[in-house]
Amino acid sequence: MAAQGYVHAWEHYKDELTLLDKKLELLYKRRQKLTPDPQTDSFRGMFVSEDEFIRLIGRPSGDEALDGEELELLASIQNSEAFIALRREESRKAGVFLPLSYVSSVFGLSLVEERFVMLGLAVELDRKYERIFGFLQDDLTSKTPNISLALQIACGSPEDMRAARTTFMAPEGKLARYVLHRETQEISGQTLLSRPLLLDKRIISFMLDSGEMDPKLKPAVRMVYPDDELDPLLVHEDFQQRLQGFIQAAFQAPAAERKRLAFHLWGNAGAGKKLQVEHLSSHFNKPLLLVDLADVLLHAASFEDQLSAIVREAILHQAVLCFSRLEALYPEEPDLAVQRRLGWFHELLDGYGGMVFLLAGRFNRLTWKPKDRLLLEHELQVPDEGGRERLWTAFARELGVSADVDWRVMSGKFRFTPGQIRRALTLARGYSAWQREPQAAGEDFGDVAAPYALRADALYKACYQQVQHKLERKATRIEPRYGWGDVILPPEQKDQLRNACNQVKYRGVVYGDWGFEKKLAYGKGLSMLFAGPPGTGKTMSAQVVAGELQLELYKVDLSQVISKYIGETEKNLHEIFEEAQLSNAVLFFDETDALFGKRSEVKDSHDKYANIETAYLLQKMEEYQGITVLATNLLNNIDEAFLRRINYVIKFPFPDSEYREKIWHSMFPSAAPLSDDVDFKYLAQRYEIAGGNIKNVVLSSAFLAAEAGEPIRMQHIIKSIRHELQKSGKILARQEWEEY
């Protein structure tokens, strides 16, 4: 039999409907033999015996031989089925897309199940079948075939019918789960055979309209096609090559050894997890279905139904299935409902034959134990400093921006992922445009022909916008307000502070260009210990360092860290350093004597766990790649082993008269009204107080002068000194102040 392939799907549907007409005619003639005069059958439409049903769907046996007209119809049906099969095969060879063949193939439907699909589609192709099915079911209000009628039309023998019934009785089957309309499958009081055979609307639209993604899945689901333009991979190219090679080898393995693949990738937001999967799918010419699990949980009326629709969409498009924000399914305190949801999720993944990717912002210990699938895990780490510098440079060029900053320095300060770097530059461009002078407001900021100059403060503000941490729970943010001119210290201490800042500025040169990063497994951060009496400038110096490097400064509240419960202190320290790592913040531990004192001889359990806490702090400081500043009033209380692990130990001396005079001068703003009788040299020589006390005195004297409505006089300052010294129990003799 010579046959040509179909030109398009509608030509195929025409042949299928012609074949269906013949089957309906044969069924009608058989029914006529059972009930020659329907008008005389008072029970017609109300009762069908099992024997009668068996006779309706198969070739009559024994004395119920087929007459000539029925034999002719049966032969015509068989010829039509063979002819359609030939034309479908020719269409496949020619690459013509036939929706019925495609749906049958991707869902793995049997021949009988495929006939059920065509039967359900008939009413969508021609409304005449509504009346025909209503007539055959003795109910003109029923416009779709029920399962009983479907079995009679699609099956050629009682044995075929009995086997096909299991298709509808197994809800986990692909026909019931993905192809049929789920809401009509089970109605209270309805028998299996009386249920309507109704296709899901998505299947109908796919077979009649287009292959576009189901719009009902948006916005939680997005399709990426192989020919879509992708951003280039600027980092982790080696991982992409490794991934492609591994999957290619898996595809080429013998069929007996071949396994389905699943990958669990995690990394900070913007690490490029989705981009890696997009490039992989494009390499293998596969569409990619991206699913945001958090969005699905938030908006879906039924998580199970929405997930089934998503998997069906992936099967329809033969797509790589990728779920992002996996952590949404793994809350910190899972309950029974969460466990059931996970079980359903894992069951659907097991039923999907394609490749699966699970993306998360943090590591999750998966409870999924895949069946016949290899599950691999990988962390996409934050790029090293060299990689981050390339990203800053590339994205700045792409966005058409420039800045009066060294990208190498920026890469050392901020351990950002590619996504965070791009967002920071985009946001900084907007901030810079907003802060420009009014006469420049009419400029076209979208024109990237010439580099657009970013303000340094706008860039740093945008960088901090990328960081979402919870340091405020156990630390207080301090806004740096002091510069190098405000801190009054001997040259040696100032040089140490500047050297410490340079260690951060030139990280890229030393660790990257000079290769020191390969020599150090950890300990690439900066730790400093400020030791000195109260009020000598330790907190101010921490602000100067943070301000110089334009980093966030957090003062750790020790009352929120130290706990009497075993293990709680370590837990709190872990949380602080973990959150600080997100922004490379400067951590300032003030008055650390109590927590980080000398390790004692172990006499009881309290000594043992106190030493463990100290050791744990050392470990976290060495792992932290940012800046840690410890402040203590008593250097002798710090363990020597502890000191050896500190990069800089800066001793803050009690200021002598020369430095006290400088401090007195620096404390008064230029706008403050000072009387001519104020003698800073006299104050510095006569009163031995530290910078913190001087600050209190200056502020107090300013309020006294404001109350009196006059400039700040010597008498106001001396009175404030008296009050300040009285706080510590010191009393001035009358001769020391009475002249004022």
N, C-alpha and C positions, 0 to 999 in steps of 0.2 A: 504494500500500500504506500504510494508516494504521498508525501505530506510536506508542506512548507510551514516554517515557523510563524508564530503570530507576530504581527507588526506592533501591536500594543495590547494592553490589558483588556480593553473593552471588547476587542475581537475574541479574546479568550473567554470572557464572561458570556458572550453571545452563544458560543458553542456549549458552554456549561449549562446555560438556561435551556437550550434546546434539548440537551440530554435529560435535564430535570423534567421537562414537559413529557418526555416519553415515559419516564419512570412513574410520573403521576397518572398518566393514562393507563399504564399497566396495573397500577394499584387500584384504580377505579373499576377496571374490568373485573378484577378478582373480587372486589367487594360486591359487584353486581351478581356474581355467581353465588355469593353467600346470602345476599338478600336481594332477589330479583325485583321485588316490588317494595321499595322502602316505605311507601305509604301504609302498607299493611303491618309493618313492624312497629308496634306500639311502644316497644322498649328501646328503639333506636336512639342512640345518643345518651342513654341512661345506664346501660350495662353492656359490658364486653367480657365474655368468658375467656379463660386462658387458652383453651383449645381454639377458639375463634381467632384470637390474636396471633397464635402460631401460624394458623392457616393464612392469615392476611399477609404475613411478611415473607413467606417462603413459597417454593414451588409445591403445588399440591401433589400429594403422594397417592399411590394406589389408584382408585377409580376416579380421582380428581385430576385427570390428565389435562394438560394445556390444550386449548383449541388452536386452530390455525392462526387466528388473529393474534392471540397472545404469544404464540411461538415466533411470529413475525416481528412483534414488538420487542421481544426479548433478544432476538438476533440483532435488531437494529440498535438496541441499547449497548450490546456488547461491541458492535462495530464502532459506535460513536465513542465509547470509552477508549478503545484501542487507538482510534484516530486522534482523539484529543491528547492521549499520552505521547503519540509520535510528534504531534505539533509542539507540545511542550518541550520535548527533548531537543527538537530543532531550534526552538527559541532559546533554550539554555546555551546551546553551542554558539548561537549568534549573539549572545549577551543581551537579549531582550528581557527586561524586568517584568515578571508576572507576579503580582502581589500574592495570589493564592499559593503558588509554588514556593515563593519566598517565605511566607508565614509558616507553611507546612514544614519547610526545611529548618528554619531557625528554632522553632519550638519542638522539633522532633515529633511531629504528629504522624499517626498512622493513616492509612488510606481511608479508613472509615471515619476517623476524626476529621480529616480534610473534607470529606463529604458533608459532615455536620456543619463545618464552617461555611461551605458554599450554600448549604440550605438556609443558614441564618442570614446570609448575605442577599439571598434572592429577593426578600421583601424590600431591601434597600435599592435594588436594581429595577424592579418592576412591581407596581402596586397590585397588579392582577393576582399576585400570589397571596395577598392578604385574604381575598375572597375564596381562593381555591383552598387554602389551609383551613379557613373557617368552615367551608362546606365539608371537607374531609373529617373535621373534628366535631361536626354537628353543632358548631357554635360560631356564628358569623361575627360575634364580638371579639373572638380570638383571632388576631391578625398575624400571629407568628406560630410556627409549628411547635407542638409540645414534644417531649422526648419520645413518647410512644409513636407519634407519627414519624419523627425523624428516624427512629429505628426501622420502621417499616419501609421507608424510602431508601435508606442508605445501606441496609443489610440485605444480602441475597439469600440467606438461609437462617434457620432457627439457631444454629450454632454461632453464626456471626452475630446475631442479635444478643445472645446470652453473653458473649465475650464483650460486645460493645457496651452493654449496660454498666460494666465496671468503670468505664470512662467517666460516667456521671456520678458514680457512687464513691469515687476517690477524689475528695476535694484538694488533695495535695498534688494531683496530676496537673500537667502544664495546661491542658485544655481548660480545666475548671479554674485554675488559678490566674491565668493570664489572658485567655481568649474569651471566655463566656462572661456575661454580665453577672457580677457577684451578688448584687442585691436581690436578684430574682431566683437565686438557686435554692433558697430554702424559705418557704412561706409556711406558717403554722397550719397544720391540717392538710397540707398538700402532699400527694404521693409523688414518688420519683418520676413515674411515667407521665404525670399530668403537669409537671413543671415546664414552663416555656423554654424553648431553645432560643436564647437571645444573646447576640454577640455584644461584647463590650463596645462602647461608643468609640474608644480609642482605636480598636481594631478595625471598626467600620471606616473611620476617617482615614486610617492608614491605607486600607485597601481601595478606597474610592477617590481620595483627594490627593494627598501629598505625603512625602516622607519627612516633613518637618517635625521637630520635636513637639510633644504634647504641650500646648500652652498652659494647661492647668497645673503643670509641675513648676512653673515659674513662680516666684523668683529664686526658689531654693535650689533649682536645678539649671545647669547651663551646659549647652553642647558646644564642643570645640571640634571643628572639622579639620581633616588632614591638610587642606589647602589654606587654612587660616594663617594670616601672618603672625609670627610669634616674636616676642622679644628675644634677643640673643642671650645665650648663657655666658655670663661673664665670670662666674666662679663655679666650682664643683663640676667642671667639664669632665674630669677623670671619672667621677661617679656615673655620669651619663654614659660614657663609653663602656664602662664596666657593666652597667645595667643592660645596655643594648646587646653586648656580647653574650651575657648570660642568657638572656631571653632567646636570642637567635639559636644558641646551642640547645636550649630546651625544645624549641620548635623542631630542630633537626634530629632529635633523639628518636630511636626506634619507638614505634607505637606502644609496645609493651612497657617501655620505661618512661614514656612521656607523662608528665603530671601537669595539672593546672597550677597556676602561679598566683600568689598573693604577696603584697609587700606592705609592710608597716613602716612608714616614714614619719619621723618627728623632728621638730626643730622650732626655734623661736619664730614668731610672726615675721613674715617677709623673708624667710630663709630661702625661698625659691622652690618649695615642695611642689606646688602646682605646676610651675614652669618646667620642672624636671619631667613630670608626667606628660605635660603637653608635648614636649620635644620627643619623648619616647613614642607617644601615640602617632605623632606625625612621621617619625622615622619608619614605623611599621605600617603607615598608611591606614591607620585606624581612627575612627571618630572617638572622642573622649566625652564621657558623661560625668560632669562635675556636680557633686551633691553636697550641699552644706547641711550637715546633720543638725546643727543647732537651729537653723532656720526651719527645717522640717519639723522638729519638736515644737517649735514656737507656733507655727501656723497651721499645721496639719490637724484636721478634725480627728483623724484616725491614723496613728503612726503606722500600723500594720498595713492598712489599705494604701497609704501613700508610698510606703516602701515597696509594696508589690507592684505598684504602677511604675515606680522608678526602675526596678529590675526588669520589668516587661519592656520598658523603653530601651534599656541597654541591650536586651535581647533583639528587639526589632532592628536596632541600628548596628548590631554586632560591635558594640562599642567597648572600649576599656572603661571599667566602672571605677570611679574614684570618689571616695567619701572623705570630706574634709571636716575639721573640728570634731574629731572622733571623741575627744574628752567629754563632749556633751552627753555621751552614753555612759560615761564612767564617773558619776558624782562621788564626792568624798564619802558620803554615807548612803550607800545603795540600799533600797528597800525591795520588797517583793515585786512591786510593779516594775522597778528598774531591771530586775533579774529576768522577768518575763519578757520585757522589751528586748533585752539582749539576746535571749533565747530565740526570739522570732527573727531578729536581725541575722544571727548566725545561721539559722535554718535557710533563710533566703540566699545568703552568700553561698551556702553549700549547693544550692540548686542552680547557681549561675555558672555557666561553663566557661565564660571569658576570664580575662585578667582583671584582678581586683587590687586597688590601692587604698590604703587606710592612712590618712594624714592627720597628724595631731601636733599641737603646740608643745606638748610635753610627753614624756614616756608614759604609756599605760600598759600595765601588765594584762595582756589580753586573755580573756577566758575562752576565746574561740579556739576550738580544736578542729581544724579543717579536715574534711573527708576527701581523700584523694587529691589533696592540694598541698603544695609546698609553700609555707609561710616564712618569709624572710624579713628581717628588721634592720633598719639603718637610721642613724641620726645625721641630719644635715646640720653641721655645726656652723657657728658664726665664722665667716672667713677670717683668715689671719690678717695681720696688719697690712701686708703687701697686697692681699686681695681686696681689702677695704679701700686702700688708696686707689687702686685701679677703678673700683666702683665709683668713688667720689669723682674722680677725673672723668670717667666715661659718662656718668649721668649729668654732670655739670655741662659737658659738651653737648649732650643730647638735648638738654632743656635750655641751652643757650644762656647760661648764667656764668658769672665769674664772681670771685670774692677775694677780699684782701686777707686771705688766710692760707695756710699751707695745708693742702689736703692730707699730707702725710701726718701732720699734727692732729688733724681731725680724726684720722683713722686710728691714731693711738689713744685719743681721749674717749671715743665712743665705739664700743664693741657692737656695731650695728649690723643687721642683716641687709641684703640688697634692697629689700622692700622698704626698710626704714630709712635708708640713705636716700632713695628716690623721693619718698614722701617728705623728708626733711627739706630737700632742695626745692621741691614744688611749693611747700608751705612757706619757706623762707622768701621765695620770689614774691608771693602775695603780701607777706609782712613788709618787705622792703618797699613795695609799691605803695602800701598804705602810709608808711612813714616818710615818704618823700615830700618835698616842698609842694605847696599847692600849685605853683606854676607848672610843675611837671605832671600834674594829675591827668592831663589830656593825652599823655603818651600811650601808644599802643603796646601794652605789656605782653600781648600775644606774639609780637614780632620777634622772632629769635634769630634774625639775620645777623645782628651784632650781639655780643655777650651782654647780658643785663647784669649790672653790678649789684651784688647782694650786700646788705649791711651786715656787719659781723654780729651785732647784737640780735638782728632778726634771724640769722642763721642759727645761733645758739638757742634762741627761744624755740625755733622750729625743731631743733634736735631734742630738746626736753619734752616737746609735745609728743614725740614718738615713744616715750617711755611711760609705761603704766605699771607702777610698782606700789607696794603697800608699806613703805618704810615709815609712814606717819603713825602706824600702829605702835611702834616701839622707839621711834626717834622723832626729833623735832627739826624741821628744816630751818636753817639760818641763812638769811640773805646776806652775802658778803658785802660789806660797806666800807671796808678799809683797804688802803693801798700801801705800797712800800713806804711812802712818806709818813704814814700814820704810825707805823710800828717803830718804836725807839729801842734798838738793841745794839750791842757792840758789833763791829764789822764781821767778826768770826761767825756769830750766830746768823747774821743776815746772809752771809755767803753760803752757809749750810742750807738755809731755806731756798736760796736761788738755785743751788745745785740740785736740790730735791725736785724743784719745778722743772729743771732742765731734763731730769731723768724721765719725766713724762713727755716733754716736748719732743725729745729725740729718740723715742722708743723705736720708731720706724727705721731709723738709721742703724742703731745698734742691734736690735733684734732681727730686723729684716735684711738690710743691705749687708751687714757685717756677719750675719749668720748665727748670732748668739741664741736665737730662739731654738735652734736645733740642739743646743747644748743644755737647755734648761727645760726640764719636764714641768716644773712649777716654780713658784717664787719670782714671777715676772712682774708682780705688783710693787707698790712702794709703801713701806711702813716707816712711820716716824714716831719717836717718843719725845714729848716736850716735858722737861722736868724743871721745876722751879717753884719758888714760893707763890702763894696766891697773889693775883694782881700783877704779875710780871709780864703779861702779854701772850700767854699760851693760846687762849681762845681767839684773840685778835690775829695771831699769826696763822692759825688754821683758816681764818677768813681770808687773809691775804693770799695764802696758797690757793684756796678755792677760787678766789677772784682772779688771780693771775692766770690760772688754767681754765677759767670760765666753766667750772664744774659745780654741780649741786653739792651743798654741804649739809650733812645731817648729824646732829648731836644726839648720840644714843642716850636714852633715859635708862640708867642702870636699874632703877626701881622696877622697870618693865622687863628686865633681862634676868636678874638674879632671882632664883627661886629656891625655896627650901626643899622642894620635891626633887628627888633624884632624876636626873635626865632632862628636867625642864629647862635648866640654864642652857644646855647644849642645843636643845630644840629651838630656843629663842635666838641663840647666836646663829644657828643655821639659817633661820628665816631671815634674819637681818642681812647676812652676807648674800643670800640667794636673791633677795629683792634688790640689793645695791648693785649686784652684777648687771642688772638690766640697764642701768644708767651710768655705770662707772662712777657713782657718787663718792664723794669724800666722806668717810665715816670718822666721826670725832667722838672718842670715848673719853669723857672728862672724869677726873678724880677716880682713877682706876686702881688705886691702891688696894681697896678691899677685894676686888675681884681677881686682880692679877699680881698678887703679892708673892713672896717667896714660897716655894713649894715646901711644905712641911713634912716632917717625919710622920709616917703613917702610924698613928696610935689607935685610931678608931675609924669607923666607916665615914665619918664626916671629913676627916683628913684625906681619906682615899678619894672620895668623889670631888673634893676641892681641887686636888691635883689633876684629876681627869678633866675638870672644867678648864684649867689653865692650859693643859696640853691641847685640848680641843680648840681653844682660841688660837693658839700658835698654828695649828693645822689650817684653820679657816683663813687666817691672815696670809699664809703662804700660798694658798689656793686662789685668793682674791687678786684679780689683776688690776684693781683700782688702787686708791690711796686710803690707808688706814692711819689715823693719828690718835695716839694715846697721850693723855695728859696726867701727870702725877705731881703731887707736892713733895713727895719723899722718894728720891731716886734710890736710896739705900734699901727701900722695901721691895724693889723689883729683883726677881731672880736673875742671876748672871746668865744662866742658860737661855733665859727669855731675852736678855739684852743682845746676845749674839745673833739672834735672828731678826733684829730690827735693823733696817737700812741706815737710818739716821737717828742718833740720840743727841738732841739739842738741849743744852742746859741754859735755862733762862736765869741769869743772875739777878740778885736784888739790885736795883739801879743805884748808882752812886750819885753824888750831888750834881755832877755834870749831866748825866742822863735824866735825872729828875727835873732839871731845869728845862731840858728839851721837851720832856713830857708835859710840863706845865704850859709851855708855849703852844704845843700842838693841840692841847685840849680845848682851847678857846677858838670858836669860829671867828672868821674875819668880820662877820656882821655883829658880833657881840660887843656892846659898849663897855670898854675898860677904862677905869679911872687911871690918872697918871700916877697915883700913889701905889699901884700894884707893883711889887718887887719880886719878880720870879726867882732871881738869884738868892734873895733872902729866904724865900719859901723852900727852895731846894736845899739850901744848906742847913736851915734850922729844923725842918721836919722830915724825918726819915720814913717816908711812906711810899708804897709801891704804886704803879700806874693805875691799878684798879681802884685804889683808895683816892688817888688824885682825881680820877674821873668822877667819883661820887662827890668829892669836895667841890669841884668846879660846877657841877650841876646844881648842887644845893645852894652855893653862893649866888648862882644866877637867879634862882627863885627868890632868894632873900632880897636881891637888888630889885627884881621886878616888883616885889611887894612894896618896897620903899619908893618906887618910882624914880630911881636914880641909877647911874652906871654902877658896874660891879666894882666895889671898893675893896681895899685890903681888909677892912673890918668884917665885910661879909665872908671873905675867904677864911680868915682866922676863926670866925665863929663856926663856920662849917667844919674846919679842921678839928676843933674841940669836940663837936658832935661825932665826927668820924672816929676819933681816937677813943671816945667814951664807949663805943660799941665793943672794943676789944679790952676794955678795963683800964686804959691809960688815961691819966689826968694831967693836963697842962698846969704848970705852976703859974701863979698870977703874973710874975714878972715876964713870962714868955708871951703874954698876950695883952697885958693891960694898956700898953701904949696905943692899941687899936680899939 
